[in-house]
Amino acid sequence: MSEVRQHVVAAAAVVVSLSVPGALAAQGQQPLEVTLAEAIRRSLDVQPAMVQARGATRNAGAGERSAWGAFLPTVSTSASASRSNQERFDPNSTLRLPPVYTYGGSLSANLVLFDGFSRFANLRASSATQDVAAAGLVNQRYQTMLATQQAFFTALADEELVRVGQAQVERARQQLQISVNKFKAGAATRSDTLTSTVDLGSAQLTLLQAQANLATAQATLGRQIGVDQLVRALPDTTVPPLPDTTALRASALATAPLVSQAEAAGRAASAQVWSARSQYWPSVTLSYSTNRTGIGSPELPLFGNYPETFSWRFGLSWTLFNGFQREQSQVSASVARDIAAAQAADARRQVNAQLTQQLAALATADAQIGIAGATVAAATEALRVQQERYRVGAATQLDEVTAEANLTQAEVTQVQARYNYRIARAQLEALVGHAL
């Protein structure tokens, strides 16, 4: 009898120690609480991949401005002032003149009139590159949102699993007390009390693991949204219904970020082929330069008191042969275009296959929610019946432990099914590139 009491006391002590989650107590601070919308907003601001994607769009925009700028003339100007310590001779009087300052100013402009349509090809390529960057930004935005939702829902699921574990510990503690009371009354065997003690210990270990998983999930969520502490996900009680997927496949194959990005890359590669062909054409340029130099104080900024020397120049250059380098560039550009076209076609097939997979996963998760709910209700009633039968001696301890284990597993499955559905929906939104 004393040994049984020792088991009960030890088990109760462990239950008390588990009443406060050890992971949170070790942190010494309460976790930051965020909603899903707040978590997504924070992650979009701090995730390095999002910063990189936004930088890529800025670079692409600058590249397109540069392509437009190639149609404008290049203008440069310069001014100088110099003085030498050498004397000079006046050519009219042959007198030695002291050193003086010499001032000068120049202006030059250069305009490409024709370059074999290279600028037009570069303009199309830069526009397509900007489309690639824009599609990449949309894709990265939804991938970041998906990663945030996965971390958020994992934290919510682990928090619910902690509550499931706590309920399991409480049920095991109550069962242990019932077994001890029945053993004292002579209506149960010592094996029943030992089995209840083992069941309680298993429940305590499960709770410890659930608390560790929760701390890990909250730390992961904190990193995802850019804070250096645990973050508690605030639950949203509403579960969105199944989306209307009637026209989803056609829309996804036309506008999914992966497809848009691959098709834009194909257009950029095709434009580069035309840019390589421009090397077979001559180039025509027009340039103008003016220069003014004198020794008197200049009238800034145009040096108008100095005589002007200017020139106009029309130039034509045509490479007739350069050791097959043009041919090599042409072949390389054509190969890159063919690869980009194949990748675009494969991207559409990939989206089509993943869409089928995600729709099946979403429908399965939705069905699992209903099945899990019915299973929890049945397991709860089964445990109640077995507990009552055990009290009156119509069932064994093993029957009750089995019913309790079934209820715990059903509750765990219900939690997982509910958040599997939310994650599957987020994965589908990330694939199609818009909210459902």
VENNORRA-V482896 format. One record per residue. N is the residue number from 1. RES is the residue in three letters. PSI is psi in degrees with one decimal (NA if undefined). OMEGA is omega in whole degrees, -180 to 180 (none if undefined). Layout:
# VENNORRA-V482896
n->N res->RES psi->PSI omega->OMEGA
n->N res->RES psi->PSI omega->OMEGA
This chain:
# VENNORRA-V482896
n->1 res->MET psi->-42.6 omega->180
n->2 res->SER psi->-34.9 omega->180
n->3 res->GLU psi->-39.4 omega->178
n->4 res->VAL psi->-43.2 omega->178
n->5 res->ARG psi->-38.4 omega->179
n->6 res->GLN psi->-39.8 omega->177
n->7 res->HIS psi->-44.3 omega->-178
n->8 res->VAL psi->-45.8 omega->-180
n->9 res->VAL psi->-44.0 omega->-180
n->10 res->ALA psi->-41.9 omega->-180
n->11 res->ALA psi->-40.8 omega->180
n->12 res->ALA psi->-37.9 omega->179
n->13 res->ALA psi->-40.4 omega->180
n->14 res->VAL psi->-37.7 omega->178
n->15 res->VAL psi->-43.3 omega->178
n->16 res->VAL psi->-42.7 omega->-180
n->17 res->SER psi->-24.0 omega->-180
n->18 res->LEU psi->0.3 omega->-177
n->19 res->SER psi->-28.0 omega->176
n->20 res->VAL psi->122.8 omega->-179
n->21 res->PRO psi->122.7 omega->-177
n->22 res->GLY psi->-33.8 omega->-178
n->23 res->ALA psi->-40.7 omega->-179
n->24 res->LEU psi->-36.9 omega->179
n->25 res->ALA psi->-36.5 omega->180
n->26 res->ALA psi->-26.7 omega->-179
n->27 res->GLN psi->-28.0 omega->179
n->28 res->GLY psi->10.1 omega->179
n->29 res->GLN psi->155.3 omega->178
n->30 res->GLN psi->141.5 omega->-180
n->31 res->PRO psi->151.6 omega->175
n->32 res->LEU psi->134.4 omega->-179
n->33 res->GLU psi->129.6 omega->-180
n->34 res->VAL psi->150.4 omega->172
n->35 res->THR psi->171.0 omega->179
n->36 res->LEU psi->-42.5 omega->-180
n->37 res->ALA psi->-41.0 omega->179
n->38 res->GLU psi->-40.1 omega->179
n->39 res->ALA psi->-41.9 omega->179
n->40 res->ILE psi->-43.8 omega->180
n->41 res->ARG psi->-43.5 omega->-180
n->42 res->ARG psi->-43.1 omega->-177
n->43 res->SER psi->-36.5 omega->179
n->44 res->LEU psi->-23.6 omega->180
n->45 res->ASP psi->-29.0 omega->-168
n->46 res->VAL psi->-16.3 omega->-176
n->47 res->GLN psi->128.6 omega->-178
n->48 res->PRO psi->-35.5 omega->180
n->49 res->ALA psi->-35.8 omega->177
n->50 res->MET psi->-40.2 omega->177
n->51 res->VAL psi->-40.7 omega->178
n->52 res->GLN psi->-41.7 omega->180
n->53 res->ALA psi->-40.6 omega->177
n->54 res->ARG psi->-37.5 omega->177
n->55 res->GLY psi->-35.8 omega->179
n->56 res->ALA psi->-38.7 omega->178
n->57 res->THR psi->-37.2 omega->177
n->58 res->ARG psi->-42.3 omega->178
n->59 res->ASN psi->-40.5 omega->180
n->60 res->ALA psi->-39.8 omega->177
n->61 res->GLY psi->-40.9 omega->177
n->62 res->ALA psi->-36.2 omega->178
n->63 res->GLY psi->-37.9 omega->178
n->64 res->GLU psi->-38.9 omega->175
n->65 res->ARG psi->-39.4 omega->178
n->66 res->SER psi->-37.7 omega->178
n->67 res->ALA psi->-39.2 omega->175
n->68 res->TRP psi->-37.9 omega->-179
n->69 res->GLY psi->-20.5 omega->179
n->70 res->ALA psi->-18.2 omega->178
n->71 res->PHE psi->-9.6 omega->-179
n->72 res->LEU psi->155.4 omega->179
n->73 res->PRO psi->153.1 omega->173
n->74 res->THR psi->123.1 omega->-175
n->75 res->VAL psi->134.2 omega->177
n->76 res->SER psi->152.6 omega->179
n->77 res->THR psi->158.3 omega->179
n->78 res->SER psi->155.9 omega->177
n->79 res->ALA psi->148.4 omega->-178
n->80 res->SER psi->155.7 omega->174
n->81 res->ALA psi->130.4 omega->-177
n->82 res->SER psi->156.1 omega->178
n->83 res->ARG psi->133.0 omega->179
n->84 res->SER psi->153.9 omega->178
n->85 res->ASN psi->3.9 omega->179
n->86 res->GLN psi->136.8 omega->175
n->87 res->GLU psi->159.7 omega->179
n->88 res->ARG psi->164.9 omega->-179
n->89 res->PHE psi->139.2 omega->173
n->90 res->ASP psi->117.4 omega->-175
n->91 res->PRO psi->-17.9 omega->-178
n->92 res->ASN psi->-41.4 omega->-177
n->93 res->SER psi->-2.8 omega->-177
n->94 res->THR psi->24.8 omega->177
n->95 res->LEU psi->152.3 omega->177
n->96 res->ARG psi->123.7 omega->-179
n->97 res->LEU psi->142.6 omega->180
n->98 res->PRO psi->160.6 omega->178
n->99 res->PRO psi->143.0 omega->179
n->100 res->VAL psi->165.9 omega->175
n->101 res->TYR psi->143.4 omega->174
n->102 res->THR psi->128.4 omega->-177
n->103 res->TYR psi->147.8 omega->179
n->104 res->GLY psi->152.8 omega->177
n->105 res->GLY psi->146.7 omega->-178
n->106 res->SER psi->154.9 omega->178
n->107 res->LEU psi->133.5 omega->179
n->108 res->SER psi->148.9 omega->179
n->109 res->ALA psi->143.1 omega->-179
n->110 res->ASN psi->132.2 omega->-178
n->111 res->LEU psi->127.8 omega->176
n->112 res->VAL psi->117.5 omega->-180
n->113 res->LEU psi->-35.5 omega->-178
n->114 res->PHE psi->132.9 omega->180
n->115 res->ASP psi->31.3 omega->179
n->116 res->GLY psi->29.6 omega->179
n->117 res->PHE psi->18.6 omega->-180
n->118 res->SER psi->-38.9 omega->-178
n->119 res->ARG psi->-37.2 omega->178
n->120 res->PHE psi->-40.4 omega->177
n->121 res->ALA psi->-41.1 omega->178
n->122 res->ASN psi->-33.1 omega->178
n->123 res->LEU psi->-42.7 omega->177
n->124 res->ARG psi->-38.9 omega->179
n->125 res->ALA psi->-41.7 omega->-180
n->126 res->SER psi->-34.7 omega->176
n->127 res->SER psi->-41.7 omega->178
n->128 res->ALA psi->-37.0 omega->178
n->129 res->THR psi->-37.0 omega->176
n->130 res->GLN psi->-36.0 omega->176
n->131 res->ASP psi->-38.2 omega->176
n->132 res->VAL psi->-45.9 omega->-179
n->133 res->ALA psi->-39.2 omega->180
n->134 res->ALA psi->-43.9 omega->177
n->135 res->ALA psi->-37.4 omega->177
n->136 res->GLY psi->-36.2 omega->178
n->137 res->LEU psi->-43.3 omega->178
n->138 res->VAL psi->-44.4 omega->180
n->139 res->ASN psi->-44.4 omega->-179
n->140 res->GLN psi->-33.8 omega->178
n->141 res->ARG psi->-47.5 omega->-178
n->142 res->TYR psi->-30.5 omega->175
n->143 res->GLN psi->-38.7 omega->177
n->144 res->THR psi->-41.2 omega->176
n->145 res->MET psi->-39.2 omega->179
n->146 res->LEU psi->-46.8 omega->180
n->147 res->ALA psi->-38.2 omega->179
n->148 res->THR psi->-43.2 omega->179
n->149 res->GLN psi->-37.0 omega->177
n->150 res->GLN psi->-44.7 omega->178
n->151 res->ALA psi->-39.2 omega->-179
n->152 res->PHE psi->-48.9 omega->-178
n->153 res->PHE psi->-31.0 omega->175
n->154 res->THR psi->-41.1 omega->178
n->155 res->ALA psi->-41.2 omega->178
n->156 res->LEU psi->-44.2 omega->-179
n->157 res->ALA psi->-43.3 omega->-180
n->158 res->ASP psi->-33.7 omega->177
n->159 res->GLU psi->-40.2 omega->177
n->160 res->GLU psi->-35.3 omega->178
n->161 res->LEU psi->-30.6 omega->174
n->162 res->VAL psi->-42.3 omega->178
n->163 res->ARG psi->-37.0 omega->175
n->164 res->VAL psi->-42.0 omega->179
n->165 res->GLY psi->-39.9 omega->178
n->166 res->GLN psi->-40.5 omega->177
n->167 res->ALA psi->-36.8 omega->178
n->168 res->GLN psi->-41.3 omega->178
n->169 res->VAL psi->-41.9 omega->-180
n->170 res->GLU psi->-41.6 omega->178
n->171 res->ARG psi->-40.8 omega->180
n->172 res->ALA psi->-36.3 omega->178
n->173 res->ARG psi->-42.6 omega->178
n->174 res->GLN psi->-40.1 omega->180
n->175 res->GLN psi->-37.8 omega->177
n->176 res->LEU psi->-41.5 omega->179
n->177 res->GLN psi->-40.0 omega->178
n->178 res->ILE psi->-42.2 omega->-180
n->179 res->SER psi->-41.5 omega->179
n->180 res->VAL psi->-44.4 omega->-180
n->181 res->ASN psi->-42.0 omega->179
n->182 res->LYS psi->-35.1 omega->179
n->183 res->PHE psi->-40.3 omega->178
n->184 res->LYS psi->-35.6 omega->-179
n->185 res->ALA psi->-2.9 omega->179
n->186 res->GLY psi->13.6 omega->-179
n->187 res->ALA psi->1.3 omega->179
n->188 res->ALA psi->163.5 omega->180
n->189 res->THR psi->167.2 omega->177
n->190 res->ARG psi->-28.6 omega->178
n->191 res->SER psi->-34.9 omega->179
n->192 res->ASP psi->-44.2 omega->-180
n->193 res->THR psi->-38.8 omega->179
n->194 res->LEU psi->-39.0 omega->178
n->195 res->THR psi->-40.6 omega->178
n->196 res->SER psi->-37.5 omega->178
n->197 res->THR psi->-43.1 omega->177
n->198 res->VAL psi->-41.6 omega->179
n->199 res->ASP psi->-40.4 omega->178
n->200 res->LEU psi->-42.4 omega->178
n->201 res->GLY psi->-41.0 omega->178
n->202 res->SER psi->-40.8 omega->178
n->203 res->ALA psi->-38.2 omega->179
n->204 res->GLN psi->-41.4 omega->178
n->205 res->LEU psi->-40.2 omega->177
n->206 res->THR psi->-40.7 omega->178
n->207 res->LEU psi->-42.1 omega->177
n->208 res->LEU psi->-44.4 omega->180
n->209 res->GLN psi->-38.4 omega->178
n->210 res->ALA psi->-38.2 omega->178
n->211 res->GLN psi->-39.2 omega->177
n->212 res->ALA psi->-42.0 omega->177
n->213 res->ASN psi->-38.3 omega->179
n->214 res->LEU psi->-45.3 omega->179
n->215 res->ALA psi->-40.9 omega->178
n->216 res->THR psi->-44.6 omega->-179
n->217 res->ALA psi->-39.8 omega->179
n->218 res->GLN psi->-34.8 omega->175
n->219 res->ALA psi->-39.7 omega->177
n->220 res->THR psi->-41.7 omega->177
n->221 res->LEU psi->-38.2 omega->177
n->222 res->GLY psi->-43.6 omega->177
n->223 res->ARG psi->-38.8 omega->-177
n->224 res->GLN psi->-35.5 omega->-178
n->225 res->ILE psi->2.8 omega->171
n->226 res->GLY psi->33.7 omega->176
n->227 res->VAL psi->151.7 omega->-176
n->228 res->ASP psi->52.9 omega->176
n->229 res->GLN psi->173.0 omega->176
n->230 res->LEU psi->144.9 omega->-180
n->231 res->VAL psi->125.2 omega->178
n->232 res->ARG psi->127.2 omega->178
n->233 res->ALA psi->124.8 omega->177
n->234 res->LEU psi->125.2 omega->-174
n->235 res->PRO psi->147.8 omega->172
n->236 res->ASP psi->118.5 omega->-173
n->237 res->THR psi->-17.5 omega->-178
n->238 res->THR psi->132.4 omega->176
n->239 res->VAL psi->117.5 omega->-177
n->240 res->PRO psi->144.4 omega->-180
n->241 res->PRO psi->173.6 omega->176
n->242 res->LEU psi->133.4 omega->-179
n->243 res->PRO psi->160.6 omega->176
n->244 res->ASP psi->116.8 omega->-175
n->245 res->THR psi->22.0 omega->-176
n->246 res->THR psi->-52.2 omega->-178
n->247 res->ALA psi->17.5 omega->-174
n->248 res->LEU psi->-38.4 omega->-176
n->249 res->ARG psi->-46.4 omega->180
n->250 res->ALA psi->-40.3 omega->179
n->251 res->SER psi->-41.4 omega->-179
n->252 res->ALA psi->-41.8 omega->-179
n->253 res->LEU psi->-20.6 omega->-179
n->254 res->ALA psi->-34.6 omega->-170
n->255 res->THR psi->4.8 omega->179
n->256 res->ALA psi->141.5 omega->-178
n->257 res->PRO psi->-39.0 omega->179
n->258 res->LEU psi->-40.6 omega->179
n->259 res->VAL psi->-46.5 omega->180
n->260 res->SER psi->-41.4 omega->-180
n->261 res->GLN psi->-43.4 omega->-179
n->262 res->ALA psi->-39.9 omega->180
n->263 res->GLU psi->-39.4 omega->177
n->264 res->ALA psi->-38.7 omega->176
n->265 res->ALA psi->-35.4 omega->177
n->266 res->GLY psi->-39.8 omega->178
n->267 res->ARG psi->-39.1 omega->178
n->268 res->ALA psi->-41.4 omega->179
n->269 res->ALA psi->-37.5 omega->178
n->270 res->SER psi->-38.8 omega->177
n->271 res->ALA psi->-33.2 omega->179
n->272 res->GLN psi->-27.2 omega->176
n->273 res->VAL psi->-44.9 omega->178
n->274 res->TRP psi->-33.4 omega->176
n->275 res->SER psi->-38.7 omega->177
n->276 res->ALA psi->-34.1 omega->179
n->277 res->ARG psi->-22.9 omega->-179
n->278 res->SER psi->-17.3 omega->180
n->279 res->GLN psi->-16.8 omega->179
n->280 res->TYR psi->-9.7 omega->-178
n->281 res->TRP psi->156.7 omega->174
n->282 res->PRO psi->164.4 omega->175
n->283 res->SER psi->138.9 omega->-178
n->284 res->VAL psi->130.3 omega->-179
n->285 res->THR psi->154.5 omega->175
n->286 res->LEU psi->130.9 omega->-179
n->287 res->SER psi->152.0 omega->178
n->288 res->TYR psi->140.1 omega->177
n->289 res->SER psi->145.5 omega->177
n->290 res->THR psi->146.2 omega->-176
n->291 res->ASN psi->136.3 omega->177
n->292 res->ARG psi->132.1 omega->-178
n->293 res->THR psi->141.2 omega->178
n->294 res->GLY psi->175.2 omega->-177
n->295 res->ILE psi->-12.8 omega->177
n->296 res->GLY psi->170.9 omega->178
n->297 res->SER psi->125.7 omega->-175
n->298 res->PRO psi->151.2 omega->172
n->299 res->GLU psi->96.3 omega->-177
n->300 res->LEU psi->151.0 omega->6
n->301 res->PRO psi->1.7 omega->-170
n->302 res->LEU psi->0.6 omega->-179
n->303 res->PHE psi->43.0 omega->-174
n->304 res->GLY psi->-18.0 omega->-180
n->305 res->ASN psi->3.6 omega->179
n->306 res->TYR psi->150.3 omega->175
n->307 res->PRO psi->146.0 omega->-176
n->308 res->GLU psi->139.0 omega->171
n->309 res->THR psi->118.4 omega->-177
n->310 res->PHE psi->165.1 omega->178
n->311 res->SER psi->145.6 omega->171
n->312 res->TRP psi->143.4 omega->-178
n->313 res->ARG psi->126.7 omega->169
n->314 res->PHE psi->131.4 omega->-179
n->315 res->GLY psi->143.2 omega->176
n->316 res->LEU psi->130.3 omega->177
n->317 res->SER psi->141.7 omega->-176
n->318 res->TRP psi->115.3 omega->178
n->319 res->THR psi->115.2 omega->-179
n->320 res->LEU psi->-32.3 omega->179
n->321 res->PHE psi->132.8 omega->180
n->322 res->ASN psi->38.6 omega->175
n->323 res->GLY psi->34.9 omega->177
n->324 res->PHE psi->19.4 omega->177
n->325 res->GLN psi->-35.9 omega->177
n->326 res->ARG psi->-40.7 omega->180
n->327 res->GLU psi->-40.3 omega->178
n->328 res->GLN psi->-42.7 omega->178
n->329 res->SER psi->-39.4 omega->180
n->330 res->GLN psi->-44.3 omega->180
n->331 res->VAL psi->-43.2 omega->-180
n->332 res->SER psi->-42.3 omega->179
n->333 res->ALA psi->-38.2 omega->179
n->334 res->SER psi->-41.0 omega->178
n->335 res->VAL psi->-44.0 omega->179
n->336 res->ALA psi->-36.8 omega->178
n->337 res->ARG psi->-43.0 omega->180
n->338 res->ASP psi->-40.0 omega->179
n->339 res->ILE psi->-43.4 omega->-180
n->340 res->ALA psi->-38.7 omega->178
n->341 res->ALA psi->-40.6 omega->178
n->342 res->ALA psi->-38.3 omega->179
n->343 res->GLN psi->-36.0 omega->178
n->344 res->ALA psi->-43.0 omega->178
n->345 res->ALA psi->-40.2 omega->179
n->346 res->ASP psi->-32.7 omega->178
n->347 res->ALA psi->-39.9 omega->177
n->348 res->ARG psi->-41.7 omega->178
n->349 res->ARG psi->-38.1 omega->179
n->350 res->GLN psi->-45.9 omega->179
n->351 res->VAL psi->-40.1 omega->180
n->352 res->ASN psi->-43.5 omega->180
n->353 res->ALA psi->-43.9 omega->-180
n->354 res->GLN psi->-32.4 omega->178
n->355 res->LEU psi->-42.4 omega->177
n->356 res->THR psi->-43.7 omega->-180
n->357 res->GLN psi->-45.5 omega->-176
n->358 res->GLN psi->-36.4 omega->178
n->359 res->LEU psi->-39.8 omega->177
n->360 res->ALA psi->-41.6 omega->179
n->361 res->ALA psi->-38.8 omega->180
n->362 res->LEU psi->-44.4 omega->179
n->363 res->ALA psi->-39.1 omega->179
n->364 res->THR psi->-44.1 omega->-180
n->365 res->ALA psi->-37.7 omega->179
n->366 res->ASP psi->-41.5 omega->178
n->367 res->ALA psi->-35.0 omega->-180
n->368 res->GLN psi->-31.7 omega->179
n->369 res->ILE psi->-47.3 omega->179
n->370 res->GLY psi->-42.0 omega->179
n->371 res->ILE psi->-42.4 omega->-178
n->372 res->ALA psi->-38.3 omega->178
n->373 res->GLY psi->-44.4 omega->178
n->374 res->ALA psi->-36.3 omega->180
n->375 res->THR psi->-41.0 omega->178
n->376 res->VAL psi->-42.5 omega->180
n->377 res->ALA psi->-42.7 omega->180
n->378 res->ALA psi->-41.4 omega->-179
n->379 res->ALA psi->-35.4 omega->178
n->380 res->THR psi->-44.7 omega->179
n->381 res->GLU psi->-38.4 omega->179
n->382 res->ALA psi->-40.9 omega->179
n->383 res->LEU psi->-41.5 omega->179
n->384 res->ARG psi->-42.3 omega->-180
n->385 res->VAL psi->-43.9 omega->-178
n->386 res->GLN psi->-37.2 omega->177
n->387 res->GLN psi->-43.1 omega->-180
n->388 res->GLU psi->-41.6 omega->179
n->389 res->ARG psi->-36.5 omega->180
n->390 res->TYR psi->-34.9 omega->180
n->391 res->ARG psi->-38.3 omega->-178
n->392 res->VAL psi->2.3 omega->176
n->393 res->GLY psi->14.8 omega->-179
n->394 res->ALA psi->-5.6 omega->-180
n->395 res->ALA psi->160.8 omega->-180
n->396 res->THR psi->167.5 omega->176
n->397 res->GLN psi->-36.7 omega->-180
n->398 res->LEU psi->-38.3 omega->179
n->399 res->ASP psi->-42.6 omega->-178
n->400 res->GLU psi->-42.0 omega->179
n->401 res->VAL psi->-40.4 omega->179
n->402 res->THR psi->-42.8 omega->179
n->403 res->ALA psi->-37.8 omega->179
n->404 res->GLU psi->-41.5 omega->178
n->405 res->ALA psi->-37.8 omega->178
n->406 res->ASN psi->-39.8 omega->179
n->407 res->LEU psi->-44.6 omega->179
n->408 res->THR psi->-45.6 omega->179
n->409 res->GLN psi->-37.2 omega->178
n->410 res->ALA psi->-39.3 omega->178
n->411 res->GLU psi->-40.7 omega->177
n->412 res->VAL psi->-44.4 omega->179
n->413 res->THR psi->-37.0 omega->179
n->414 res->GLN psi->-42.8 omega->178
n->415 res->VAL psi->-47.3 omega->-179
n->416 res->GLN psi->-39.8 omega->-179
n->417 res->ALA psi->-41.3 omega->-178
n->418 res->ARG psi->-42.3 omega->-178
n->419 res->TYR psi->-21.7 omega->170
n->420 res->ASN psi->-36.7 omega->178
n->421 res->TYR psi->-44.9 omega->-180
n->422 res->ARG psi->-41.3 omega->179
n->423 res->ILE psi->-40.1 omega->178
n->424 res->ALA psi->-37.9 omega->177
n->425 res->ARG psi->-41.8 omega->178
n->426 res->ALA psi->-38.3 omega->178
n->427 res->GLN psi->-38.0 omega->178
n->428 res->LEU psi->-40.8 omega->178
n->429 res->GLU psi->-39.2 omega->178
n->430 res->ALA psi->-32.8 omega->-179
n->431 res->LEU psi->-46.4 omega->-176
n->432 res->VAL psi->-19.5 omega->175
n->433 res->GLY psi->23.4 omega->174
n->434 res->HIS psi->160.3 omega->-180
n->435 res->ALA psi->147.0 omega->-179
n->436 res->LEU psi->NA omega->none
